[in-house]
């Protein structure tokens, strides 16, 4: 029986059976995947790392499933029922949504949410302007920072009470500034604008904090190179600083939009949705229907519509951010 000796690339010899022989030893081929490519064997270390990652993520996933996913699904389910919270729920299908889209109060609340959204977006640029002013090393700047930071730590109830006193037409500070009393919160034309102005105070402080944090991560070499090329003022801000602050701007805009859509506490404290439901928004309208009128199914339908609006906006901005990165 003839044998042949082949030499591998690494110099080792391999003896195998010749054409006439069939009893020689042969290498066992690696298992192939359905696509024809050999399967990669996962090492025990990689398996342990994956197992550890799953164990660390499991508590967070369980919490999100219980406190986020399940309430969302339960609210969607409840929106197809008529329920007062005490008696048995009865299935009504799309009746809650049909009634909602025919209610004048819904369109008033939706219009006010749009006004909130447009005017609330003033907070990020104002926060950026204040952050640029505070981002300098001068004497006493920490005290000034703390003064601008103070509105952020105040609760919405406190902010609402402060501005309610400010707008009071009898003894409010606005009367001293203008010279005569203006019933801002008692006028259907000015109530929403007055509440938004009050809400901009803490929201601008929050955006300022985000931008102050973002300014600490700027690439100083790019800024110095731009200055050497003659970039100053607005050109430096627009072409060098703002592109590096894009993730911060994205976060500030998303948080501001969500805050505008879920605005509730200031409205509850300052006007209670009045006068004549002129300052109500979707979040307060949802609360009003559930607490005052015990219409939990109808309130759930409002919540689903509000959630859909938020979801569409967030998905749109996430897609824009991801497309810009690629």
C-alpha positions as CSV (number, residue, x, y, z in Angstrom):
1,X,0.0,0.0,0.0
2,X,1.5,3.3,-1.0
3,X,1.4,6.4,1.1
4,X,2.0,10.0,0.2
5,X,3.5,12.7,2.5
6,X,2.3,16.2,2.1
7,X,3.9,19.2,3.8
8,X,1.8,21.9,5.3
9,X,2.5,25.5,5.2
10,X,3.8,25.5,8.8
11,X,6.4,22.8,7.9
12,X,4.8,19.8,9.5
13,X,4.3,16.6,7.6
14,X,1.0,14.8,7.1
15,X,0.8,11.2,6.1
16,X,-2.3,10.1,4.3
17,X,-3.4,7.1,2.3
18,X,-2.6,7.0,-1.4
19,X,-5.1,6.7,-4.2
20,X,-5.1,2.9,-3.7
21,X,-5.6,2.9,0.0
22,X,-8.6,3.6,2.1
23,X,-7.4,2.9,5.7
24,X,-5.5,6.1,6.3
25,X,-6.4,8.7,9.1
26,X,-8.3,11.8,7.8
27,X,-9.1,15.1,9.6
28,X,-12.6,15.6,10.9
29,X,-14.1,18.6,9.1
30,X,-15.6,21.5,11.2
31,X,-19.4,21.7,11.4
32,X,-20.7,23.9,8.7
33,X,-23.6,26.3,8.9
34,X,-26.6,26.1,6.5
35,X,-24.9,28.8,4.4
36,X,-21.8,26.7,3.9
37,X,-19.5,28.7,6.3
38,X,-18.0,26.9,9.3
39,X,-19.6,27.7,12.6
40,X,-17.6,29.6,15.1
41,X,-17.2,27.9,18.4
42,X,-18.1,30.1,21.4
43,X,-15.4,29.9,24.1
44,X,-16.4,29.2,27.7
45,X,-15.2,32.7,28.6
46,X,-17.5,34.3,26.1
47,X,-20.4,32.2,27.3
48,X,-19.8,33.3,30.9
49,X,-19.6,36.9,29.8
50,X,-22.9,36.7,27.9
51,X,-24.5,35.0,30.9
52,X,-23.3,37.7,33.2
53,X,-24.6,40.4,30.9
54,X,-28.0,38.8,30.8
55,X,-28.1,38.5,34.5
56,X,-27.2,42.2,35.0
57,X,-29.8,43.3,32.4
58,X,-32.5,41.0,33.7
59,X,-33.6,43.2,36.7
60,X,-33.8,46.3,34.6
61,X,-35.7,44.5,31.8
62,X,-38.2,43.1,34.4
63,X,-38.7,46.6,35.9
64,X,-39.3,48.2,32.5
65,X,-41.7,45.4,31.6
66,X,-43.7,45.8,34.8
67,X,-43.7,49.6,35.2
68,X,-43.5,50.8,31.5
69,X,-44.6,48.2,29.0
70,X,-47.5,46.6,31.0
71,X,-49.1,50.0,31.9
72,X,-48.9,51.1,28.3
73,X,-50.6,47.9,27.1
74,X,-53.2,48.1,30.0
75,X,-54.0,51.7,29.1
76,X,-54.5,50.8,25.4
77,X,-56.8,47.9,26.4
78,X,-58.7,50.1,28.8
79,X,-59.3,52.7,26.1
80,X,-61.7,50.3,24.5
81,X,-63.9,50.0,27.6
82,X,-66.3,52.2,29.5
83,X,-65.4,52.1,33.2
84,X,-65.9,54.3,36.2
85,X,-63.4,52.5,38.4
86,X,-66.0,50.8,40.6
87,X,-68.5,48.9,38.5
88,X,-67.7,46.3,35.9
89,X,-66.1,47.5,32.7
90,X,-68.1,47.2,29.5
91,X,-66.5,46.9,26.1
92,X,-67.4,49.8,23.8
93,X,-64.8,49.4,21.0
94,X,-63.8,52.7,19.4
95,X,-66.6,54.7,21.0
96,X,-64.2,56.5,23.3
97,X,-62.1,57.6,20.4
98,X,-65.1,58.6,18.3
99,X,-66.4,60.8,21.2
100,X,-62.9,62.2,21.8
101,X,-62.5,63.3,18.2
102,X,-65.9,65.0,18.3
103,X,-65.3,66.9,21.5
104,X,-64.5,70.6,21.3
105,X,-62.4,70.4,24.5
106,X,-60.1,67.9,22.9
107,X,-59.2,70.3,20.1
108,X,-58.8,73.1,22.5
109,X,-56.4,71.0,24.5
110,X,-54.6,69.9,21.4
111,X,-54.2,73.5,20.2
112,X,-52.8,74.5,23.6
113,X,-50.4,71.6,23.4
114,X,-49.2,73.0,20.0
115,X,-48.7,76.4,21.5
116,X,-46.8,74.9,24.4
117,X,-44.6,73.0,22.0
118,X,-43.8,76.0,19.8
119,X,-43.1,78.5,22.7
120,X,-41.4,75.9,24.9
121,X,-38.8,75.3,22.2
122,X,-37.4,78.8,23.2
123,X,-35.9,77.1,26.3
124,X,-32.9,75.3,24.5
125,X,-31.6,78.5,22.7
126,X,-32.1,80.6,25.9
127,X,-30.3,77.9,27.9
128,X,-27.5,77.8,25.4
129,X,-27.1,81.6,25.6
130,X,-27.0,81.5,29.4
131,X,-24.5,78.6,29.4
132,X,-22.2,80.4,27.0
133,X,-22.3,83.4,29.3
134,X,-21.6,81.4,32.4
135,X,-18.9,79.3,30.8
136,X,-16.1,81.7,31.7
137,X,-13.6,81.9,34.5
138,X,-14.3,85.2,36.3
139,X,-14.6,86.1,39.9
140,X,-18.0,85.2,41.4
141,X,-19.2,83.2,38.5
142,X,-20.2,80.3,40.8
143,X,-22.6,82.5,42.7
144,X,-24.2,83.6,39.4
145,X,-24.4,79.9,38.3
146,X,-26.2,79.0,41.5
147,X,-28.7,81.8,40.9
148,X,-29.5,80.5,37.4
149,X,-29.6,76.9,38.7
150,X,-32.1,77.7,41.5
151,X,-35.3,77.5,39.4
152,X,-34.5,73.9,38.3
153,X,-34.6,72.6,41.9
154,X,-38.0,74.2,42.6
155,X,-41.1,72.0,42.2
156,X,-43.8,72.9,39.7
157,X,-46.2,73.7,42.5
158,X,-43.8,76.3,44.0
159,X,-43.2,77.9,40.5
160,X,-46.9,78.0,39.9
161,X,-47.6,79.8,43.2
162,X,-44.8,82.3,42.6
163,X,-46.1,83.3,39.2
164,X,-49.7,83.3,40.4
165,X,-48.7,86.0,42.9
166,X,-46.6,87.7,40.2
167,X,-49.7,87.9,37.9
168,X,-52.2,88.9,40.6
169,X,-53.9,92.1,39.4
170,X,-54.4,93.4,43.0
171,X,-50.9,93.2,44.5
172,X,-48.8,91.3,42.0
173,X,-45.4,92.5,40.8
174,X,-46.7,92.7,37.3
175,X,-49.0,95.5,38.4
176,X,-46.0,97.5,39.7
177,X,-44.1,97.0,36.5
178,X,-47.0,97.8,34.1
179,X,-48.7,100.3,36.3
180,X,-52.1,98.7,36.4
181,X,-53.5,95.2,37.1
182,X,-53.8,92.7,34.3
183,X,-55.9,89.6,35.0
184,X,-53.5,87.3,33.0
185,X,-54.8,84.0,34.5
186,X,-58.4,85.2,34.4
187,X,-58.4,86.0,30.7
188,X,-58.9,83.2,28.2
189,X,-56.6,84.9,25.7
190,X,-53.6,85.3,28.1
191,X,-53.9,82.4,30.5
192,X,-52.0,79.8,28.4
193,X,-49.3,82.3,27.5
194,X,-48.9,83.2,31.2
195,X,-48.5,79.6,32.2
196,X,-46.0,78.9,29.4
197,X,-43.9,82.0,30.5
198,X,-43.8,80.6,34.0
199,X,-42.8,77.1,32.8
200,X,-40.0,78.5,30.7
201,X,-38.2,79.7,33.9
202,X,-37.3,76.2,35.2
203,X,-37.0,74.6,31.7
204,X,-34.4,77.2,30.6
205,X,-32.4,76.4,33.7
206,X,-32.5,72.7,32.9
207,X,-31.3,73.3,29.3
208,X,-28.6,75.6,30.7
209,X,-27.3,72.7,32.9
210,X,-27.3,70.4,29.9
211,X,-25.3,72.9,27.8
212,X,-22.9,73.6,30.6
213,X,-22.1,69.9,30.8
214,X,-21.8,69.7,27.0
215,X,-19.4,72.7,26.9
216,X,-17.0,70.8,29.1
217,X,-16.6,68.1,26.5
218,X,-15.7,70.4,23.6
219,X,-12.5,69.7,21.6
220,X,-10.2,72.6,22.5
221,X,-7.9,71.8,19.6
222,X,-10.6,72.4,17.0
223,X,-11.6,75.7,18.6
224,X,-8.0,76.9,18.7
225,X,-7.5,75.8,15.0
226,X,-10.7,77.7,14.0
227,X,-9.5,80.8,15.8
228,X,-6.1,80.6,14.1
229,X,-8.1,80.5,10.8
230,X,-9.8,83.7,11.8
231,X,-13.2,82.3,13.0
232,X,-14.8,84.6,15.6
233,X,-18.1,85.1,17.2
234,X,-21.1,83.7,15.3
235,X,-19.0,81.9,12.8
236,X,-17.1,80.1,15.5
237,X,-20.3,79.2,17.3
238,X,-22.2,78.0,14.2
239,X,-19.4,76.0,12.5
240,X,-17.3,74.7,15.4
241,X,-19.1,74.7,18.7
242,X,-22.7,73.8,17.8
243,X,-21.7,70.7,15.7
244,X,-19.9,69.4,18.8
245,X,-23.0,70.1,20.9
246,X,-25.4,68.3,18.6
247,X,-26.0,65.4,21.1
248,X,-26.7,67.9,23.8
249,X,-29.0,69.8,21.6
250,X,-30.9,66.6,20.7
251,X,-31.3,65.8,24.4
252,X,-32.5,69.3,25.3
253,X,-35.0,69.4,22.4
254,X,-36.4,66.0,23.1
255,X,-36.8,66.7,26.9
256,X,-38.3,70.1,26.2
257,X,-40.9,68.6,23.7
258,X,-41.8,65.9,26.1
259,X,-42.2,68.5,28.9
260,X,-44.4,70.6,26.7
261,X,-46.7,67.6,25.8
262,X,-47.0,66.4,29.4
263,X,-47.5,69.8,31.0
264,X,-49.8,69.4,33.9
265,X,-48.6,70.7,37.3
266,X,-48.5,74.4,36.5
267,X,-51.9,74.3,34.8
268,X,-53.4,72.5,37.8
269,X,-52.0,75.1,40.3
270,X,-52.4,78.3,38.3
271,X,-55.7,77.9,36.4
272,X,-57.2,74.4,36.8
273,X,-57.7,74.4,33.0
274,X,-59.8,77.6,33.1
275,X,-61.1,80.0,32.5
276,X,-63.8,77.9,30.6
277,X,-61.2,75.2,29.7
278,X,-59.3,77.7,27.7
279,X,-55.9,76.7,29.2
280,X,-56.4,73.0,29.4
281,X,-54.0,70.6,27.6
282,X,-54.2,66.9,26.8
283,X,-52.5,65.8,30.1
284,X,-54.8,67.9,32.2
285,X,-57.9,67.0,30.2
286,X,-57.1,63.3,30.8
287,X,-56.8,63.9,34.5
288,X,-60.0,65.9,34.6
289,X,-62.0,63.2,32.9
290,X,-60.6,60.5,35.2
291,X,-60.8,62.2,38.6
292,X,-63.8,64.6,38.3
293,X,-66.1,62.5,36.0
294,X,-64.8,59.0,36.7
295,X,-64.5,58.2,33.0
296,X,-61.4,56.0,33.1
297,X,-61.9,54.5,29.7
298,X,-62.3,57.9,28.0
299,X,-59.3,59.2,29.9
300,X,-57.3,56.2,28.7
301,X,-58.2,57.1,25.1
302,X,-56.8,60.6,25.7
303,X,-53.6,59.0,27.2
304,X,-53.2,56.8,24.1
305,X,-53.5,59.7,21.7
306,X,-51.0,61.7,23.8
307,X,-48.6,58.7,23.9
308,X,-48.9,58.3,20.1
309,X,-48.0,62.0,19.5
310,X,-44.9,61.7,21.8
311,X,-43.9,58.4,20.1
312,X,-44.1,59.8,16.6
313,X,-42.0,62.8,17.6
314,X,-39.3,60.9,19.4
315,X,-39.0,58.3,16.6
316,X,-38.7,61.0,14.0
317,X,-35.9,62.8,15.9
318,X,-34.1,59.5,16.7
319,X,-34.1,58.6,13.0
320,X,-32.7,62.1,12.1
321,X,-30.0,61.7,14.7
322,X,-29.0,58.3,13.5
323,X,-29.0,59.3,9.9
324,X,-26.8,62.3,10.7
325,X,-24.3,60.1,12.5
326,X,-24.1,57.7,9.5
